[in-house]
Amino acid sequence: MTAHSPVHAKGVVPVPHVVNGVLVEGDALTYRSRDLGIEFATPSLDLNALAPPRGRPGPAFDLPLSDIVDFLEATGERMDADTNPHMRECVDRAALTNVLPRRVLENLVRDARLYLTRANLMRIVEANFDPALLDGWVPQVDPFGNTSAVRAFPPRLIHVLAGNSPLAAAASIAQGALVKAINLFKMPSNDPFTAVAILRTMADIDPSHPVLRSMSAVYWRGGDVAVEGKLYRPHYFDKIVAWGGGDAINNVIKYLGPGLQLVSFDPKTSISLIGREGFEHAVIDEVAERAARDVALFNQEACSASRFIFAEGSADAIDRFCAKLAERLGVDRDYGSAVAAPTPVELRDEIEVLRAVGESYRVWGRGDGKGLVVRSPEPLEFHPTNKTVNVVTVDTLDDAVAHANVATQTVGVYPPGRSAALRNALASAGAQRVVALGAAGEYCSGSPHDAMFPLHRFVHWMVDEAV
Amino acid sequence: MTTAVDRLLRLVDAEDRYAFSSAELLPLQIEAANERLAAHAQSIQLVRGRVEDTGIRGIGERADLVPLLFAHTAYKSYPEGWLASGKWEMLGRWLGSVSSMPVEGVNLDDVAGIDDWLARLAEVGHFVSCSSGTSGKVSMIPSLMSDRLLVKRNLVHSLAWATGLKPERQHRLFICNPSSNNFRYLDSWAGLDEAFGQEGHEFRFPSDPITVGGVRDMVALRNAIGSGDARPEDLAAYEALVAEREQMMAGAVDTIAETLAASRGEKLIVVGMFALIFDVAQKIRAMGLGRNDFHPDNAMMVSGGLKGADLPPDYREQIMDVFNIAPDRAFSMYGMQEVNTLFPRCTAGRYHVAPWVLLLPLDETGERLEGAPSGEVEGRAAFFDLSHEGRWGGVISSDKIAVDYGRCTCGHEGPTIADAIVRYSDLAGGDKISCSGTIDAYVRGAA
């Protein structure tokens, strides 16, 4: 069925499911999404269907990797909101309430196309391990002459998806496909649309494709014991791949134990380090623009978006930089908007009172969504959001490293040449990724994410030592 | 010239306090709100910031006040690190940004901790009441002397109005709470004592005061134990403190029960928290005493203290039974620490909003007024207390209230708030995933 229901800002919005590749419609269950300001309805869940028994191999277990990549690439070619009605509908819905404007959401859908290319997908596999391990048993010999064969056997995965970007859903689906897994995608309440839209796109290409038949995308309220208590069991699934933190993780933790592991992509605070070279007259404008780009990534919703900028320089030069930064935060970008949602009121109050406190603190901007810069002698204690950034003055960038911790994901550095001297200390502190300032949103394909190689973590590494 | 504020505050101890409908009062309240805005936009940084952000420089109608209201977090908007490391000068500047009077001339030599700092502020006329600090950040609520006097006046006249008791110093007042350095509590108790209590018979809770500094030390110790930073001697000290406190409270229950029993021929006003008063009532019952032994003009002002207490469903009725307290003499008020004026519960069981407070029921998000100021409305409680001198009068709470703007069945004007008040949960409800977060998520037990 290809009819598309009209977009309602009010009223109950239908949220169909895909179960083992098949579209399931219905409105037996209704939910309220406070983030979206809507009520939505889904079909009831068939828990048996969502947990295929281990006695049966998954549909894609023996499909050659190359076939999988072809299928993903064909899906990628349809990632365009202009021509794909499923993606258009999910952008329409997301645009009503996502912090990102429609323009940016459409860009992200198009980025999904770039992700789903043979070159990119194979690079990802190769960075994780020898692709041959996915397609069969690869002989091994140890130094003592013992022989064995190893296979990256397809796992059974539950993905607890993030809702901040359509690209995240596409990447999770691609990764689940590459490892030939049986995949259950649990959608979040702030985006119960994208994963289904992508699977429906796959169904348009080939409704009986083994990769598609290995996938379900459904919604249930996170923490619902009636569902999770039954599904989150090692008899049905090997791993839970969870994005985000707080309740999302707490809801999962209680089910972990022997046989059921957590692969978590935790919440992050990314930062920037700017050396004194960055405040010189000749480059300060460019540096401010680069810094702004990293702060404004997804209007600062992304885990890689910078929230603290550690600045090694003279007070005057840093203040000049802050003024320019505040200005550059208020422009439209491919992945951000000139005017984001206003800074939350508690944050604005905490910043407002700093205006009265003296010269060690200074504020640029008004928290109206165009950007807010606070300069201080040590990091502020709140979590900057909605294009709010704390510029912290430091004597040297080595001092700045002391503020990195295990919650620090991306560290943007200027000048990029200084990353080599800082990266070991940053890694030791817990950080996971160093980039050139301005490039937090650009990725080298195949890089580890959050200090791990995800596909390597997903698969069920099996050995046959009887050969 | 009498200002609108003056004309409203005349009603604090007036007989006809609740004789005016909310519609009648509104023009005067708007005028008073403009007086407060004009003054506080100059003297309170946080208000000035709101005015600049919103462009609202005058109040034409209630809705204009909404974007100017503070969230309760305004009084916690200081960097916690300043308190933890005793940066009293910086904290003083922060306090100045939420107060109408500048923080100046405070003696900061060798400040020994938060209790000492609060005492030094009081020396220069800044009376800061802090929340207990048992959970999360300490709220610091500034007041001037005029605010403290209003708290007293309002409490005394509210109790007289609700219970019919006359402030003629004929009762024995039993404040069954440990003393404190929170001005709000101290003023309330002193006010009751000075108005209703027999001279020379002040009852002192048999324990050391519990101050915000004392509580913070306990909490810091407990946190250090949880995070593994505490040394074995610290552990021993903590356990000793806990045991001492438990013993103190148990001892207090006995002493209070004995003293109350000995005073049962007198008219009593019992003030305290439910859990402790219930235990006291049980002890008195165990002595073989009850309703017939206690005076028919007794009153009580008992509230809260339910967390963790194992009370039977009819705890309130049992207490009233032991102390012979008639329903009209079980005095109760609704309010919050950020708002100086508390609202008394009437004989029909509803809280009457004072005429010098603008009631502003908001939608769930706290961004818009909910409904028109007539009939029945449900929403998030927000207030503009026109009596506030030392700080801004506008606050948004986390309470969900049911309001009736009309005249109450008790015969007095509204608006009134129904007794069943619940808190909006802090979480948005819904399982939105957020990919950004702080190191707090990585500390087990921190969230």
Interface residues (C-beta under 8 A of the other chain):
Chain A: R32 S33 R34 D35 V160 L161 A162 G163 N164 P188 S189 N190 R221 G222 G223 W243 G244 G245 G246 D247 A248 I249 N251 F265 D266 P267 K268 T269 Q300 E301 A302 C303 A305 R307 V345 E346 R348 D349 E350 E352 V353 R355 A356 V357 G358 R366 G367 D368 E378 L380 E381 H383 T385 N405 V406 A407
Chain B: Q45 L46 G49 E52 D53 F70 A71 T73 A74 S77 Y78 P79 E80 G81 M90 R93 W94 G96 S97 V98 L427 A428 G429 G430 D431 K432 I433 S434 C435 S436 G437 T438 I439 A441 Y442 A447
